Amino acid sequence: MKDKLVIEFQDKQKIDIAPNLFTQKLFSRFFIPLINDLNKDEIIKVKLPNLKSPLYMRAKTSDILNAEEIFINEDYNLDIIFEVNTIIDAGANVGFASIYFTSRFPKSNILAIEPEKSNFKILRKNIRPYKNIKALNLGIWNKKTNLIISNKTKAENWGFMVEETDKSKYDTKAITINDCMNLMNWTAIDILKIDIEGSEKEVFSHNYERWLGQVKCIIIELHEKMRKGSIESVDNAIKYYNFKEIKLQRKYAKHMRILINKDFI
C-alpha cells in the first residue's frame, strides 16, 4: 500500500496505480476519466504513497485539484532551517495542507481553521487519524465578530469568502490569530499558512501587532482580485517587522509569498 496510489469508490471498487505514474499530474491524468459518471459530491477514498492514512475527496470538486497542488506539485515543500513545533493552517479547506505539514514535521502541533461547513465536514474526516491536528469551524479575522460566507467568484469549494456582518443571521464566528495562539497556549508560530480568499486584507489591517512579530515563517496566498487592497494591507503590516521574502525558483506555487522572520534565524 505504501508504494501505490490506490483509489477506492463508494461502491468499494478499487483502482491501483503504479507509483511512477503517480508523479505525473494527478488531476488531469487519472481523475477526470474516472469521475465522469460520479455525482458531484460522491466521496472517493485515495491512498497516496508515503501517507499513513487515506484522503477523502469529493468527486468533481476542487478537492482533487487541491490534492494535486499539495501532494504532487508540493506547493508547501520549503527548506525550513529551524525546528517546527507549531503550525496554523488558516483556510484549511479539507485538511490536505495540514496533513502535508504533519508528514513533513511529525512532531508539530497543528491548528486547522476552516469556516465553511461542507469543507469542514471532510476536513474532520481527513484528520481523524492525526492526533496532533486540531480543527476549528471558524473564520480568521482581526477581531471577534460574526461572519457570512459566500462564493462570489464561483471558484468551487476552495473559493469561499467571509465577510463581517452585524445582522443576527450569520454563517460562522470569527477568531483572531492571537486568540488561536492563546487557545493552543503557544508563544510563537513556527509556520503560519494563510489561504483565506481575501480576508488577509482584514487580518493584516488591524490588531496584527499582537501576533505578527511572533511568527517565524508565513506562507501566504494573496487574493487581490477577490478583495482589492489585500497586497497593500499585508505589505504595510510586515514592513514594521524583520521579514525577508524568499523567492522560489520552481515551476509551481508562483502565486504564494514566503516570508521568513530573520529575528528567529
Secondary structure, DSSP 8 states (H G I E B T S, - for coil): -TTSEEEE-TT--EEEE-HHHHTS-HIIIIIHHHSTTS-TT-EEEEE-TT-SS-EEEETTSHHHHHHIIIIIS-TT-----S---EEEEES-TTSHHHHHHHHH-TT-EEEEE---HHHHHHHHHHHTT-TTEEEE--EE-SSS-EEEEE-TT--GGG--EEEEE-SS--SEEEE-HHHHHHHHT-S-EEEEEE--TTTHHHHTTSSGGGTGGGEEEEEEE--TTTSTTHHHHHHHHHTTTTEEEE---SSS-TTEEEEEEGGG-
